[in-house]
Amino acid sequence: MSDAAFADLVPIAEAAGAPIVASHSNARAKCRNQRNLTDDQLRAIARTGGIAGLNFHAKFIASRRATIDDLVRHALHMVGVAGIDHVAIGSDFDGATPAGGLEDASRLPDLARALGAAGLSQADVRKIFSENALRVLGWKGRGGTGR
């Protein structure tokens, strides 16, 4: 979504009490790609209770050969701006060129370990990997809070 469309969406979401979900976006502060979110957009997502999903597509992670470590930098920045409750996994394995070390879903444990090594707790990693998205999607299963 363009920056202008995002700006139009924010007051609508806030008025409706609806969370904004940017399912496949990273931090523009870490990679200057129009697809990535600005810090103001990340704060708006947090205000609505929404989530921004980390995108594994290399060109949204770094201008050079992207790696898991580059994606971790995006995650840490997004958590720092929006808060741990507003970052999720967006992946994008279908048709994208993933960052080195994230070639397929079998590499997700490597990402979890890298997030932990960067200082996130196991509880924080669980939030990013599933709990935040399940909360926003309204899952009401065992342990889910739903809406």
C-alpha positions in Angstrom: 0.0 0.0 0.0 1.3 3.5 -0.8 2.1 5.9 2.0 -0.9 8.0 1.0 -3.2 5.1 1.1 -1.8 4.1 4.5 -2.4 7.7 5.8 -6.0 7.4 4.6 -6.4 4.0 6.3 -5.3 5.1 9.8 -8.2 7.3 10.8 -10.7 4.8 9.4 -9.1 1.9 11.4 -8.9 4.1 14.5 -12.6 5.2 14.2 -13.7 1.6 13.7 -11.5 0.2 16.5 -9.9 -2.2 13.9 -6.3 -3.3 13.9 -4.1 -2.5 10.9 -2.3 -5.5 9.6 0.7 -5.0 7.3 1.3 -8.6 6.5 4.5 -8.4 4.6 6.5 -5.4 5.6 9.8 -4.5 7.1 11.3 -1.3 8.5 12.1 1.5 6.0 14.7 2.8 8.5 16.7 -0.4 7.8 16.1 -0.7 4.1 14.8 2.2 1.9 12.2 0.3 0.0 8.7 1.8 -0.5 7.2 -1.5 0.5 8.7 -1.2 4.0 7.0 0.8 6.8 8.1 4.1 8.2 8.5 4.5 12.0 5.3 6.6 12.0 3.5 3.8 10.2 4.8 1.3 12.7 3.5 3.5 15.6 0.1 3.8 13.9 -0.1 0.0 13.6 0.7 -0.3 17.3 -2.0 2.4 18.2 -4.6 0.3 16.5 -3.5 -2.9 18.1 -2.4 -4.3 14.8 0.7 -6.1 13.5 3.5 -5.8 11.0 4.7 -9.1 9.5 8.4 -9.5 8.8 8.9 -10.1 5.1 11.7 -12.5 4.1 12.1 -11.2 0.5 15.7 -10.2 0.2 15.1 -6.9 -1.6 12.9 -5.7 1.3 15.6 -6.6 3.8 18.9 -5.1 2.4 20.3 -3.5 -0.7 23.0 -6.1 -0.8 22.8 -9.9 -0.2 20.3 -10.1 2.7 20.8 -12.6 5.6 18.9 -13.7 8.6 21.0 -11.3 10.7 19.7 -8.4 8.5 16.1 -9.5 9.1 16.8 -9.7 12.8 17.9 -6.0 12.6 14.5 -5.2 11.1 12.7 -7.2 13.8 14.6 -5.4 16.6 13.9 -2.0 15.1 10.2 -2.7 14.6 9.9 -4.0 18.2 11.7 -0.9 19.4 9.3 1.4 17.6 6.0 -0.5 17.7 6.5 -2.8 20.7 6.8 -6.6 21.0 3.0 -7.1 20.6 3.0 -5.6 17.1 5.5 -7.6 15.1 4.8 -11.0 13.5 6.1 -13.3 10.8 5.0 -12.4 7.2 7.5 -14.6 5.4 6.5 -14.5 1.7 8.0 -17.8 0.5 5.7 -17.9 -2.6 7.4 -16.2 -5.4 9.9 -14.2 -3.4 13.7 -14.5 -3.2 14.3 -15.1 0.5 17.2 -13.8 2.4 20.2 -16.2 2.8 19.5 -18.7 5.5 15.7 -18.4 5.1 15.2 -20.4 1.9 12.2 -22.3 3.2 10.1 -23.0 6.3 12.6 -25.5 7.6 14.9 -22.5 8.4 12.4 -20.9 10.8 14.1 -22.4 13.9 17.3 -20.6 12.7 15.4 -17.3 12.8 14.1 -18.0 16.2 17.6 -18.8 17.5 18.9 -15.6 15.9 16.2 -13.5 17.5 17.0 -15.1 20.9 20.8 -14.5 20.4 19.9 -10.8 19.7 18.4 -10.5 23.1 14.7 -11.4 22.7 13.2 -13.7 25.3 11.6 -17.0 24.3 8.2 -15.4 25.2 9.0 -12.5 22.8 10.0 -14.9 20.0 6.7 -16.8 20.5 4.8 -13.6 20.2 6.5 -12.8 16.9 6.2 -16.3 15.6 2.5 -16.9 16.4 0.9 -15.2 19.4 0.6 -11.7 18.0 -1.0 -12.8 14.7 -3.3 -15.2 16.5 -4.4 -12.3 18.8 -5.2 -10.0 15.9 -6.9 -12.7 14.0 -9.1 -13.4 17.0 -8.1 -17.0 17.6 -10.0 -18.4 20.6 -8.3 -21.7 21.0 -6.5 -23.0 24.1 -4.5 -20.1 25.5 -5.7 -17.6 22.9 -7.3 -14.4 24.1 -9.5 -13.8 21.0 -11.7 -10.7 20.8 
